[in-house]
Amino acid sequence: MVTTALYRRYRPESFGEMIGQSQVTEPLMTALRSDRVGHAYLFSGPRGCGKTTSARILARCLNCASGPTDTPCGTCESCVELGRGGGGSLDVVEIDAASHNGVDDARDLRERAVFAPARDRFKIFILDEAHMVTPQGFNALLKLVEEPPEHVKFIFATTEPEKVIGTIRSRTHHYPFRLVPPGAMLEYVEQLCAQEGVDVEPGVLPLVVRAGGGSPRDTLSLLDQLIAGSDPATGSGTVLVTYARAVALLGYTHAELLDEVVEAFAAADAAAAFGAIDRVVQTGQDPRRFVDDLLERLRDLIVVGATGDGASAVLRGVSAEDLARMKRQADAFGTARLSRVADLVIATLDDMTGATSPRLQLELMVARVLAKGTDAAAGAVPAAGAPTVSTPAGAAATPSVAPAAAPPAAPAAAAPAAAAPASPAPAAAAAVAPASPAGPDTAAPAAAPASAPVPAGPVTEQRMRDAWPDILGRLEGISRSSWMLASGARIVSLDDDVLTLSFSSQNDVAKFKQLAAGKGPSEDLRQAIMAVLGIRVKYIARFEGSGPAGGSGGSPGGAPAPSTSVRTAPPRPAPAAAPASAAPVTEWAVAPIPSDADAPPPDPGPAAVVTAAPGQLAVDEEPEEAATIRSATRTATLAPAPEGQVLPEADVAPSIERDDDEDLDEMGDGGLDAPVPPTVAPPIAPIVTVRNDGVQRYGEAVIRQVLGATFVREEPYQPPTRFS
């Protein structure tokens, strides 16, 4: 005797029997009741969710003897023929579009559609797997679908509606089907088991619903397989589906094994955890499926820990005993630790995709989870009253702050806002990482937690120096690379909100001024200063290459290096910008030959330092790094040629100097630079030729040095012609 499959025996015969598809059944029933039925429909959705079944129900409603109606009578010839045990109707043609997808099949369908129905009210064509029809076949059907005879109706069913050409979709009523929610599906299979007289152990039906994935046909097929493979219960004739049989057949991890692993994680018991993993491998289970089941269990524990007694409304199908056990497991973990463990499991599940050794990945996951649990236990909160002080990485170990050290910070925290309008959070920063006075030998990244907090009040230079260790500690948490760069900086001065810093190399200055998408070392340091002192600063970054004599290196407490009083070099004329086009040069600019009165003053010597003129410091507004361009230039003294000596006319390379453009390149975009000791080259004698009754001609090197001219391009002169 052959038994009919469950999904065939319980196929719905009316829209009222459909589950989980109210977004489709209700509009269709309304259209049938109001007699506003269209001529073409498109049913789309995942497999096994009721598309073809709904097409048959719609055909029954249209051809029912008492119809069109939203509820077929079930007794007339049409309803019986289109029912569960019916053999089909002549006026309802079901076509498998996967094997009838060409132009010839479309032509045959057009010829059949011309004839009137044999008995019923409409001739209905149901095209299953409609996405398999070729574009040529759809185009051959287009005219018939657009303007069919009054007795013809089309119903297209497909799992991929995007493959149906747009001209067909635009001429149909599109109804999307969805997967059935787990709650509705669980309720449905419970009713079906009661009708079949089948007993199931607790936990079986949730596994079946999970394996079915929301498809009624897939769910009923799995349940049918379990019922067929189960033995009758002892002492009764009813079939009993056991939990062990369901777990073994569906491939899921047994709940007892999951409980063992979860409890081992909660207790940080490595022996129990790795023993459970070994049983998973020895029983032939898929490690990926085990990790997936473990993640599902952790999700249930998170839900139980978050909702408490209300977890039964979210975790349907779970018994009260299982909920109580999961509540104990969630309490043993804690919400934060559960979330961290779930993150590790998710990462392992992603890494196991395509991995050559899933078992190795599984064992490494267990090791990471156990190590994370050990770290959490070691880093437990200390006893009440003992504040926790965070020490930057790499800093020397210091004694913990005693409870009696906390009260001195209270006056700073309780200071009125009027006393420090520019620093809203100095007391909060002092409570986290108190500062100590920095000396020349103090390491920048190490913040002494036992020192006095930064006092409240206006932010002065001395207060900036006192708070510098705290600022560096805060900066280390923002960016390690920025902290390393700022550790070698020295505070020179603080003028209002302009902070002058000196660095030991020009490379550090350039790195400090680099910005990418508004972020960089200067912006990170600005945020740290803002968090500690509550002031948003602008910068002047200097290069100080004098070593220890120039300051105290990375110590913020050193005094600024004394500046040398020297003359200010006159600014040199800016070089002409290069033309955008490559047109030939046909005219020359004429400049007067300078005399001795126009010559630059003599070079003061290598010991002199060229400084910028007062009032030329420009600081940009935040958030970009402040930019200062000091107009400084160095010139070399031109040694005159011996009297009466005629030198050969040749070009001589200009003296080594740094112009304004080079300074800008070294400082970076938006940077500030301080005057630097020039590299003075030996003076180069100009090339002077005495010709034509004593008229002197200067060479190219002299033109470059004295006039500041730039030769962009030189081309031989060609007289114009009528073609150019």
Secondary structure, 3 states (H helix, E strand, C coil): CCCCCHHHHCCCCCHHHCCCCHHHHHHHHHHHHCCCCCCEEEEECCCCCCHHHHHHHHHHHHHCCCCCCCCCCCCCHHHHHCCCCCCCCCCEEEEECCCCCCHHHHHHHHHHHHCCCCCCCCEEEEEECHHHCCHHHHHHHHHHHHCCCCCEEEEEEECCHHHCCHHHHCCCEEEECCCCCHHHHHHHHHHHHHHHCEEECCCHHHHHHHHHCCCHHHHHHHHHHHHHCCCECCCCCCEEECHHHHHHHHCCCCHHHHHHHHHHHHHCCHHHHHHHHHHHHHCCCCHHHHHHHHHHHHHHHHHHHHHHHHHHHCCCCCCHHHHHHHHHHHHHHCHHHHHHHHHHHHHHHHHCCCCCCHHHHHHHHHHHHHHHHHHHHHCCCCCCCCCCCCCCCCCCCCCCCCHHHCCCHHHHHCCCHHHCCCCCCHHHHHHHCCCCCCCCCCCCCCCCCCCCCCCCCCCCHHHHHHHHHHHHHHHHHHCHHHHHHHHCCEEEEEECCEEEEEECCHHHHHHHCCCECCECHHHHHHHHHHHHHCCCCEEEEEECCCHHHHCCCCCCCCCCCCCCCCCCCCCCCCCCCCCCCCCCCCCCCCCCCCCHHHCCCCCCCCCCCCCCCCCCCCCCCCCCCCCECCCCCCCCCCCCCCCCCCCCCCCCCCCCCCCHHHHHHHHCCCCECCCCCCCCCCCCCCCEEEECCCEEEECHHHHHHHHCCCCCCCCCCCCCCCCC
